[in-house]
């Protein structure tokens, strides 16, 4: 679990709300991913690069992860208009 108490703030909000990136204490980065499950639940998760699915908070279906935009030279997707690096869609595994 992320400890946000020692994280920097931007305009009174946690930094990751603005950047879309959570940085773990050991330096690993997790990127914002939004999903809409077939059960109707909408949610977001912060995932490492290379993650192929996210699990719905409500029904535990696996949702297939896709980049939210074109991939840059560093392997990072361009953020969409909602600030997501990734989006996920419903797919039974």
N, C-alpha and C positions, 0 to 999 in steps of 0.2 A: 504494500500500500504506500502511496505517496504521502510524505509529510509536507504539507504546504505551509506550515507555520514559519519556516525559515526561508521561504522563497521570496524573491523580489516581487514588488507590486508595481503596476502601471495604472495610474489614475485611480488608486484605491482598490483595484481588482488584481487577482493573482496574475502573474506574468503570462502563464499558459493560456489564459482567456484571450489574450491579444495575439500571442505568437502561434498558438496552436501546437506548441511543443512542450511536453513535460520532460524534465531532465531528472533522472533518478540520482540518488546520492552518489552512486558509483560512476556517474557520467553518461550512462546510456540514455538515449533519447527515444521518446515515444511520440507519435504523431497523431493528430486528431482525425478520427474516422467516424463518420455519421452513417447510421443504417436505418432502414425501414424493413421490418420483418413481415412475413406473410400473415402473422397473427395481428398485425396492425400496430404493434409497438414501435415507437421511434426512439432512438437512443444514440449515444456516442460513446466511443471508447478511445483510448490513447494506446496506439499499437506500435511495436518496433517495425523497422523496414523489413520487408520479406514475409510479413504475416499473410496467410492465405485465407483466413476466415475469422469472423468474430461471432461470439455467441450472444443471442438475444437475452436481455436481462429478464424478460417475462416468461418466455416459453422454452428457452435454451436451444432453439434452432440455430444451425450454423449458417451464417450469411457470408456469401462469397465477396472478398475484398477486391476492389479495383481502384486504380489511381483516379483522383478527382480531376486531373488535368494531364497535360503532356509531361513527360519525364525529362528532367534537365540532365546536364552532363555528369552530375554527381549522384544520379539515381534517385533523386527526390522529385515527387510529383509537384506540379504547380498547384497552388491552392485554388479552390473554387470560390464563388462569390460569398459563401458562408464560412470560409476560412478552413475548410476541410482539406487535408492532404489526400484522404482516401474516402471512398463511399463503399457501402456494402449492400448487397441484395440477397433476398431469401433464396435458399437452395438447400434442399434436404440432402444430407450426406449418407 
